[in-house]
Amino acid sequence: MDRDEELLRGRVYGTDHDDPHPGPRPGHVYAELVGGPLDGLLLDITGRTADEIATGAALQTELGQFGAGGRAMYGPRPGGSGRWDWSGDVA
């Protein structure tokens, strides 16, 4: 694992790179992103409905196949494990 990957582990998707507390916050519900460009990040799913969770998310990232403005597709792993798997990148 390189230094950049190491810095991303345990971080919440969408937090600022200079946030002194980039990790999970008490009272929030998180899904762990597995695979793809956002592997290892946590996604805050607090307040999402069951339908929104089942749909998954297209998360903006500069690290994916399409660079700046591209999105990485993640969806919940069957069985409610709290992990969301990457299914590909979209422009």
DSSP file (Angstrom, degrees, kcal/mol; ACC not computed):
  #  RESIDUE AA STRUCTURE BP1 BP2  ACC     N-H-->O    O-->H-N    N-H-->O    O-->H-N    TCO  KAPPA ALPHA  PHI   PSI    X-CA   Y-CA   Z-CA
    1    1 A M              0   0    0      0, 0.0     2,-0.1     0, 0.0     0, 0.0   0.000 360.0 360.0 360.0 129.0    0.0    0.0    0.0
    2    2 A D     >  -     0   0    0      1,-0.1     4,-2.3     4,-0.0     5,-0.2  -0.326 360.0 -98.8 -83.7 172.0    1.5    3.4   -1.0
    3    3 A R  H  > S+     0   0    0      1,-0.2     4,-2.0     2,-0.2     5,-0.1   0.863 121.5  53.5 -59.3 -40.7    1.4    6.5    1.2
    4    4 A D  H  > S+     0   0    0      1,-0.2     4,-1.2     2,-0.2    -1,-0.2   0.922 110.5  47.0 -62.3 -43.6   -1.7    8.0   -0.6
    5    5 A E  H  > S+     0   0    0      1,-0.2     4,-1.2     2,-0.2     3,-0.4   0.909 109.5  54.6 -62.9 -41.4   -3.7    4.8    0.0
    6    6 A E  H  < S+     0   0    0     -4,-2.3     3,-0.3     1,-0.2    -1,-0.2   0.878 105.7  52.5 -60.0 -39.4   -2.6    4.7    3.6
    7    7 A L  H  < S+     0   0    0     -4,-2.0    -1,-0.2     1,-0.2    -2,-0.2   0.793 106.0  54.8 -68.6 -28.3   -3.9    8.3    4.2
    8    8 A L  H >< S+     0   0    0     -4,-1.2     3,-2.0    -3,-0.4    -1,-0.2   0.767  81.5 106.5 -77.7 -25.2   -7.3    7.4    2.8
    9    9 A R  T 3< S+     0   0    0     -4,-1.2    32,-0.1    -3,-0.3     3,-0.1  -0.302  89.9  10.7 -60.2 132.2   -8.0    4.5    5.1
   10   10 A G  T 3  S+     0   0    0     30,-1.1    -1,-0.3     1,-0.3     2,-0.2   0.480  99.0 129.0  80.4   2.3  -10.5    5.3    7.8
   11   11 A R    <   -     0   0    0     -3,-2.0    31,-2.7    29,-0.2     2,-0.5  -0.598  60.5-120.9 -89.2 151.9  -11.5    8.6    6.1
   12   12 A V  B >   -a   42   0A   0     10,-2.5     3,-2.0    -2,-0.2    31,-0.2  -0.803  33.9-106.8 -92.5 130.9  -15.1    9.5    5.3
   13   13 A Y  T 3  S+     0   0    0     29,-3.7    31,-0.3    -2,-0.5     3,-0.1  -0.293 104.3  24.2 -54.1 132.8  -15.8   10.2    1.7
   14   14 A G  T 3  S+     0   0    0      1,-0.3    -1,-0.3    29,-0.1     2,-0.1   0.302  86.6 130.7  94.2  -8.8  -16.3   13.9    1.1
   15   15 A T    <   -     0   0    0     -3,-2.0    -1,-0.3     7,-0.2     2,-0.1  -0.483  67.1 -99.0 -75.5 151.1  -14.3   15.2    4.0
   16   16 A D    >   -     0   0    0     -2,-0.1     3,-1.7     1,-0.1    -1,-0.1  -0.373  25.9-122.3 -66.5 146.2  -11.7   17.9    3.3
   17   17 A H  T 3  S+     0   0    0      1,-0.3    -1,-0.1    -3,-0.1    -2,-0.1   0.747 113.5  46.2 -62.8 -23.1   -8.1   16.7    2.9
   18   18 A D  T 3  S+     0   0    0      3,-0.1    -1,-0.3     4,-0.0    -2,-0.1   0.273  78.4 130.2-104.2  11.8   -7.1   19.0    5.7
   19   19 A D    <   -     0   0    0     -3,-1.7    -4,-0.0     1,-0.2     0, 0.0  -0.494  54.5-145.4 -63.8 125.2   -9.9   18.1    8.1
   20   20 A P  S    S+     0   0    0      0, 0.0    -1,-0.2     0, 0.0     3,-0.1   0.700  96.3  38.9 -68.5 -16.4   -8.3   17.4   11.5
   21   21 A H        +     0   0    0      1,-0.1    -3,-0.1     2,-0.1    -2,-0.0  -0.622  66.7 156.1-131.2  73.7  -11.0   14.7   12.2
   22   22 A P        +     0   0    0      0, 0.0   -10,-2.5     0, 0.0    -7,-0.2   0.471  48.9  90.6 -80.7  -0.2  -11.6   12.9    8.8
   23   23 A G  S    S-     0   0    0    -12,-0.2   -12,-0.1     1,-0.2   -11,-0.1  -0.106  89.5 -53.6 -88.6-173.5  -12.9    9.8   10.4
   24   24 A P        -     0   0    0      0, 0.0    -1,-0.2     0, 0.0   -12,-0.0  -0.202  50.3-137.5 -62.2 149.8  -16.3    8.6   11.4
   25   25 A R    >   -     0   0    0     -3,-0.1     3,-1.5     1,-0.1    -4,-0.0  -0.849  27.1 -98.0-109.0 144.4  -18.5   10.7   13.7
   26   26 A P  T 3  S+     0   0    0      0, 0.0     3,-0.1     0, 0.0    -1,-0.1  -0.295 107.3  25.6 -59.0 143.1  -20.6    9.4   16.6
   27   27 A G  T 3  S+     0   0    0      1,-0.3     2,-0.3    19,-0.0     0, 0.0   0.493  98.4 111.7  82.4   3.9  -24.3    8.9   15.8
   28   28 A H    <   -     0   0    0     -3,-1.5     2,-0.4    18,-0.1    -1,-0.3  -0.761  60.4-135.8-108.2 156.8  -23.7    8.3   12.1
   29   29 A V        -     0   0    0     -2,-0.3    16,-2.7    -3,-0.1    17,-0.7  -0.937  25.8-169.7-112.4 133.1  -24.1    5.2   10.0
   30   30 A Y  E     -B   44   0A   0     -2,-0.4     2,-0.4    14,-0.2    14,-0.2  -0.904  18.1-152.0-126.7 150.5  -21.4    4.3    7.5
   31   31 A A  E     -B   43   0A   0     12,-2.3    12,-3.1    -2,-0.3     2,-0.5  -0.961  25.1-127.7-113.8 138.9  -20.8    1.9    4.6
   32   32 A E  E     -Bc  42  83A   0     50,-2.7    52,-3.1    -2,-0.4     2,-0.4  -0.759  20.6-133.3 -86.2 127.8  -17.3    0.8    3.8
   33   33 A L  E     - c   0  84A   0      8,-3.0     7,-3.2    -2,-0.5     2,-0.5  -0.696  23.2-162.1 -83.3 129.1  -16.5    1.2    0.1
   34   34 A V  E     - c   0  85A   0     50,-3.0    52,-2.1    -2,-0.4     5,-0.1  -0.952  47.2  -7.7-121.5 124.9  -14.8   -1.9   -1.3
   35   35 A G  S    S+     0   0    0     -2,-0.5     3,-0.5     1,-0.2    52,-0.1  -0.069  93.0  60.0  84.3 171.6  -12.8   -2.0   -4.6
   36   36 A G  S >  S-     0   0    0      1,-0.2     3,-1.3     2,-0.1    -1,-0.2  -0.058 108.2 -40.1  66.7-167.7  -12.3    0.7   -7.2
   37   37 A P  T 3  S+     0   0    0      0, 0.0    -1,-0.2     0, 0.0    25,-0.1   0.676 137.3  47.8 -71.1 -18.4  -10.8    4.2   -6.7
   38   38 A L  T >  S+     0   0    0     -3,-0.5     3,-2.3    -4,-0.1    -5,-0.2   0.165  77.4 154.2-108.1  17.7  -12.5    4.8   -3.3
   39   39 A D  T <   +     0   0    0     -3,-1.3    -5,-0.2     1,-0.3     3,-0.1  -0.182  67.2  16.9 -50.3 129.1  -11.6    1.5   -1.7
   40   40 A G  T 3  S+     0   0    0     -7,-3.2   -30,-1.1     1,-0.3    -1,-0.3   0.210  94.3 121.2  93.5 -15.1  -11.3    1.8    2.0
   41   41 A L    <   -     0   0    0     -3,-2.3    -8,-3.0   -32,-0.1     2,-0.4  -0.413  59.9-126.1 -76.6 159.4  -13.2    5.0    2.4
   42   42 A L  E     -aB  12  32A   0    -31,-2.7   -29,-3.7   -10,-0.2     2,-0.5  -0.883  14.4-149.4-105.5 138.3  -16.4    5.2    4.5
   43   43 A L  E     - B   0  31A   0    -12,-3.1   -12,-2.3    -2,-0.4     2,-0.7  -0.936  16.0-131.0-109.0 124.1  -19.6    6.6    3.1
   44   44 A D  E     + B   0  30A   0     -2,-0.5   -14,-0.2   -31,-0.3   -32,-0.0  -0.627  31.8 169.8 -74.6 114.4  -22.0    8.4    5.5
   45   45 A I    >   +     0   0    0    -16,-2.7     3,-2.0    -2,-0.7   -15,-0.2   0.153  22.3 144.2-111.8  16.6  -25.4    6.8    4.8
   46   46 A T  T 3  S+     0   0    0    -17,-0.7     3,-0.1     1,-0.3   -18,-0.1  -0.337  72.7  10.9 -56.6 129.8  -27.1    8.4    7.8
   47   47 A G  T 3  S+     0   0    0      1,-0.3    -1,-0.3    -2,-0.0     2,-0.2   0.385  91.1 136.2  83.4  -4.3  -30.7    9.3    7.0
   48   48 A R    <   -     0   0    0     -3,-2.0    -1,-0.3     1,-0.1    -3,-0.1  -0.535  53.8-121.6 -76.0 143.5  -30.9    7.5    3.7
   49   49 A T     >  -     0   0    0     -2,-0.2     4,-2.4    -3,-0.1     5,-0.2  -0.310  25.9-105.2 -76.2 166.6  -34.0    5.4    3.1
   50   50 A A  H  > S+     0   0    0      1,-0.2     4,-2.4     2,-0.2     5,-0.1   0.882 123.5  51.4 -59.4 -38.7  -33.9    1.7    2.4
   51   51 A D  H  > S+     0   0    0      2,-0.2     4,-1.7     1,-0.2    -1,-0.2   0.904 109.0  49.7 -66.2 -41.5  -34.7    2.4   -1.3
   52   52 A E  H  > S+     0   0    0      2,-0.2     4,-1.1     1,-0.2    -2,-0.2   0.892 112.5  47.7 -64.2 -39.3  -31.8    5.0   -1.5
   53   53 A I  H >< S+     0   0    0     -4,-2.4     3,-0.5     1,-0.2    -2,-0.2   0.924 110.2  51.6 -66.5 -43.8  -29.4    2.5    0.1
   54   54 A A  H 3< S+     0   0    0     -4,-2.4    -1,-0.2     1,-0.2    -2,-0.2   0.819 107.1  54.9 -63.2 -30.8  -30.6   -0.3   -2.2
   55   55 A T  H 3< S-     0   0    0     -4,-1.7    -1,-0.2     1,-0.2    -2,-0.2   0.802  97.6-154.4 -71.9 -30.0  -30.0    1.9   -5.2
   56   56 A G    <<  -     0   0    0     -4,-1.1     2,-0.3    -3,-0.5    19,-0.2  -0.489  17.4 -83.2  84.1-159.7  -26.4    2.6   -4.3
   57   57 A A  E     -D   74   0A   0     17,-2.9    17,-2.7    -2,-0.1     2,-0.7  -1.000   8.4-139.1-152.3 147.3  -24.5    5.8   -5.3
   58   58 A A  E     -D   73   0A   0     -2,-0.3     2,-0.5    15,-0.2    15,-0.2  -0.932  36.0-160.9-103.5 105.6  -22.5    7.4   -8.1
   59   59 A L  E     -D   72   0A   0     13,-2.9    13,-2.8    -2,-0.7     2,-0.1  -0.784  16.3-121.3-101.2 126.4  -19.7    9.1   -6.2
   60   60 A Q  E     +D   71   0A   0     -2,-0.5     2,-0.3    11,-0.2    11,-0.2  -0.383  43.4 160.9 -64.1 134.4  -17.7   11.9   -7.7
   61   61 A T  E     -D   70   0A   0      9,-2.4     9,-0.5     6,-0.3     3,-0.2  -0.987  43.2-154.0-155.3 146.3  -13.9   11.1   -7.8
   62   62 A E  S    S+     0   0    0     -2,-0.3     6,-0.2     6,-0.1     9,-0.1   0.482  93.5  70.3 -91.9  -6.3  -10.9   12.3   -9.7
   63   63 A L  S    S+     0   0    0      4,-0.1    -1,-0.1     7,-0.1     5,-0.1   0.547  82.1  89.6 -90.3  -8.8   -9.2    8.9   -9.1
   64   64 A G  S >  S-     0   0    0      3,-0.2     3,-1.5    -3,-0.2     6,-0.1  -0.055  97.0 -81.6 -84.9-173.8  -11.4    6.9  -11.5
   65   65 A Q  T 3  S+     0   0    0      1,-0.3    -1,-0.1     6,-0.1    26,-0.1   0.762 126.7  46.6 -57.6 -31.9  -11.2    6.0  -15.2
   66   66 A F  T 3  S-     0   0    0      1,-0.3    -1,-0.3    24,-0.2    -3,-0.1   0.346  96.4-147.7-101.0   5.7  -12.6    9.3  -16.3
   67   67 A G    X   +     0   0    0     -3,-1.5     3,-2.5     2,-0.1    -6,-0.3  -0.218  62.9  17.3  65.6-153.5  -10.6   11.6  -14.1
   68   68 A A  T 3  S+     0   0    0      1,-0.3    -6,-0.1    -6,-0.2     3,-0.1  -0.250 133.9  19.7 -55.0 131.1  -12.0   14.9  -12.8
   69   69 A G  T 3  S+     0   0    0      1,-0.3    -1,-0.3     0, 0.0    -7,-0.1   0.253  97.2 122.5  90.9 -12.3  -15.8   14.9  -13.0
   70   70 A G  E <   -D   61   0A   0     -3,-2.5    -9,-2.4    -9,-0.5     2,-0.4  -0.304  50.7-141.1 -76.4 166.6  -16.0   11.1  -13.3
   71   71 A R  E     -DE  60  90A   0     19,-2.9    19,-2.8   -11,-0.2     2,-0.5  -0.970   3.1-141.8-131.6 146.3  -18.0    9.0  -10.9
   72   72 A A  E     -DE  59  89A   0    -13,-2.8   -13,-2.9    -2,-0.4     2,-0.5  -0.920  21.8-135.4-106.0 130.8  -17.4    5.6   -9.2
   73   73 A M  E     +DE  58  88A   0     15,-3.2    14,-2.6    -2,-0.5    15,-0.7  -0.746  28.3 173.3 -91.2 126.8  -20.5    3.4   -8.9
   74   74 A Y  E     +DE  57  86A   0    -17,-2.7   -17,-2.9    -2,-0.5    12,-0.2  -0.981   4.2 176.7-132.1 145.1  -21.0    1.6   -5.5
   75   75 A G  E     - E   0  85A   0     10,-2.0    10,-2.5    -2,-0.4   -21,-0.1  -0.978  38.4 -82.5-145.4 158.0  -23.8   -0.5   -4.2
   76   76 A P  E     - E   0  84A   0      0, 0.0     8,-0.3     0, 0.0     3,-0.1  -0.288  41.8-119.8 -64.0 140.1  -24.6   -2.5   -1.1
   77   77 A R    >>  -     0   0    0      6,-2.9     3,-1.1     1,-0.1     4,-0.6  -0.595  41.1 -96.9 -74.4 137.1  -23.2   -6.0   -0.8
   78   78 A P  T 34 S+     0   0    0      0, 0.0     3,-0.1     0, 0.0    -1,-0.1  -0.243 107.4  41.7 -55.0 141.4  -26.1   -8.6   -0.5
   79   79 A G  T 34 S-     0   0    0      1,-0.1    -2,-0.0    -3,-0.1     0, 0.0   0.441 114.5 -93.5 100.3   1.4  -26.7   -9.6    3.1
   80   80 A G  T <4  +     0   0    0     -3,-1.1    -1,-0.1     1,-0.1     0, 0.0   0.889  68.4 155.4  63.9  41.9  -26.5   -6.2    4.7
   81   81 A S     <  -     0   0    0     -4,-0.6    -1,-0.1     2,-0.2     3,-0.1   0.581  60.9-113.5 -78.8  -8.8  -22.8   -6.4    5.6
   82   82 A G  S    S+     0   0    0      1,-0.3   -50,-2.7    -5,-0.3     2,-0.4   0.579  82.3 115.4  84.3   8.6  -22.2   -2.7    5.7
   83   83 A R  E     -c   32   0A   0    -52,-0.2    -6,-2.9    -6,-0.2     2,-0.5  -0.922  51.5-156.2-114.6 139.6  -20.0   -2.9    2.7
   84   84 A W  E     -cE  33  76A   0    -52,-3.1   -50,-3.0    -2,-0.4     2,-0.3  -0.966  15.2-143.2-115.2 127.9  -20.6   -1.4   -0.7
   85   85 A D  E     -cE  34  75A   0    -10,-2.5   -10,-2.0    -2,-0.5     2,-0.3  -0.652  15.2-117.4 -94.6 145.2  -18.9   -2.9   -3.7
   86   86 A W  E     + E   0  74A   0    -52,-2.1   -12,-0.2    -2,-0.3   -50,-0.1  -0.582  27.2 178.9 -77.0 137.0  -17.6   -1.0   -6.7
   87   87 A S  E     -     0   0A   0    -14,-2.6     2,-0.2     1,-0.5   -13,-0.1   0.392  55.2 -67.4-120.3   0.7  -19.2   -1.8  -10.0
   88   88 A G  E     - E   0  73A   0    -15,-0.7   -15,-3.2     2,-0.0    -1,-0.5  -0.764  50.2 -78.4 140.0 176.7  -17.4    0.5  -12.4
   89   89 A D  E     - E   0  72A   0    -17,-0.2     2,-0.3    -2,-0.2   -17,-0.2  -0.836  33.0-166.7-112.6 150.4  -16.8    4.1  -13.3
   90   90 A V  E       E   0  71A   0    -19,-2.8   -19,-2.9    -2,-0.3   -24,-0.2  -0.952 360.0 360.0-133.1 155.4  -19.0    6.4  -15.4
   91   91 A A              0   0    0     -2,-0.3   -19,-0.1   -21,-0.2    -1,-0.0   0.460 360.0 360.0 -77.5 360.0  -18.3    9.8  -17.0
